[in-house]
């Protein structure tokens, strides 16, 4: 599963925002499945989050997810951002990639449309919590 997600992540990285989405719909649906989003393996969750961030980028300003699925997606994305805390972690580059993608496309603006005040608060709590002097400015 990890190898498949790594391959998918590499492929999604190269997709342009203007490309057709038809072939991506089933992929987006699979990535939005709760079983994958809440997988017990941390690497699977991180890779899934990275793939989802690219799906959101490709579909922007739209989204392939229903409001309920999108809420679950954002819960997981916010949880995964805790990984930015440790710049010395072996997975830091993936966590940073996730943060960078989400910020670049402004994906979190969708939470405002969903009226997810609790998720917005969680996002700010995580971002303030993970910021440290080790990150440099």
C-alpha positions in Angstrom: 0.0 0.0 0.0 2.8 2.4 0.9 4.6 1.8 -2.5 1.3 2.4 -4.4 0.6 5.6 -2.5 4.2 6.8 -3.1 3.8 6.1 -6.9 0.4 7.9 -6.9 1.8 10.8 -5.0 4.6 11.2 -7.5 2.1 11.1 -10.4 -0.3 13.6 -8.8 2.6 16.0 -8.2 3.0 16.3 -11.9 -0.7 16.8 -12.8 -1.6 20.3 -13.9 -4.6 22.1 -12.5 -6.0 22.6 -16.0 -6.0 18.9 -16.9 -9.2 16.9 -17.2 -10.5 15.4 -13.9 -12.5 12.5 -15.3 -9.8 9.9 -14.7 -9.1 11.2 -11.2 -12.6 10.9 -9.8 -12.3 7.3 -8.7 -8.8 8.0 -7.3 -10.2 11.0 -5.4 -13.0 8.9 -4.0 -10.6 6.2 -2.9 -8.4 8.7 -1.2 -11.4 10.2 0.6 -12.4 6.9 2.1 -12.4 6.9 5.9 -10.5 3.5 6.0 -7.6 5.1 4.1 -7.7 8.4 5.8 -7.7 6.8 9.3 -5.4 4.0 8.5 -3.3 2.7 11.5 0.0 3.0 9.6 1.3 6.6 10.0 3.1 6.5 6.7 -0.1 5.5 4.9 -1.9 8.4 6.5 0.8 10.9 5.6 1.0 9.7 2.0 -2.8 9.7 1.7 -2.8 13.3 3.0 -0.2 14.3 0.5 -2.2 12.7 -2.3 -5.4 14.4 -1.1 -3.6 17.8 -1.0 -2.7 17.3 -4.7 -6.2 16.2 -5.6 -7.5 19.5 -3.9 -4.9 21.4 -5.9 -5.9 19.8 -9.2 -9.6 20.3 -8.7 -9.3 23.8 -7.3 -11.4 25.9 -6.9 -13.8 23.0 -6.9 -13.6 19.8 -4.9 -14.4 16.2 -5.7 -15.6 15.5 -2.2 -19.0 15.8 -0.5 -19.2 18.2 2.4 -19.1 15.3 4.9 -16.1 13.7 3.2 -14.4 17.1 3.0 -14.8 17.5 6.8 -13.2 14.2 7.4 -10.4 15.1 4.9 -9.7 18.3 6.7 -9.6 16.6 10.1 -6.9 14.3 8.8 -5.0 17.0 7.0 -4.9 19.1 10.2 -3.8 16.1 12.3 -1.0 15.4 9.8 0.3 19.0 10.1 1.5 18.1 13.5 4.4 16.4 11.8 5.8 19.8 10.8 6.8 20.1 14.5 10.1 18.2 14.1 12.3 19.4 11.2 14.8 16.6 12.0 12.2 13.8 11.4 12.8 11.6 8.4 9.3 12.4 7.2 9.6 16.2 7.6 9.9 16.8 3.9 6.6 15.1 3.3 4.9 17.0 6.1 6.3 20.2 4.7 5.2 19.3 1.2 1.7 18.8 2.6 1.7 22.2 4.3 3.1 23.9 1.3 0.5 22.4 -1.1 -2.4 23.3 1.2 -1.1 26.8 1.6 -0.3 27.3 -2.1 -3.8 26.4 -3.2 -5.5 27.9 -0.1 -7.4 24.7 0.4 -8.4 25.6 3.9 -10.7 28.3 2.5 -13.1 25.5 1.8 -13.6 25.1 5.6 -15.2 28.5 5.7 -17.7 27.4 3.1 -18.4 24.3 5.2 -18.9 26.5 8.3 -16.5 24.3 10.2 -15.5 26.7 13.0 -14.1 23.8 15.1 -11.8 22.7 12.3 -10.6 26.3 11.7 -9.8 26.6 15.4 -8.0 23.3 15.3 -6.0 24.4 12.3 -4.8 27.5 14.1 -4.0 25.6 17.3 -1.9 23.1 15.4 -0.1 25.7 13.4 0.8 27.8 16.5 1.7 24.7 18.4 4.1 23.3 15.8 6.0 26.6 15.2 9.4 26.6 16.9 12.8 28.3 16.6 14.1 25.1 14.9 12.1 26.0 11.8 14.0 29.2 11.1 12.4 32.2 9.4 
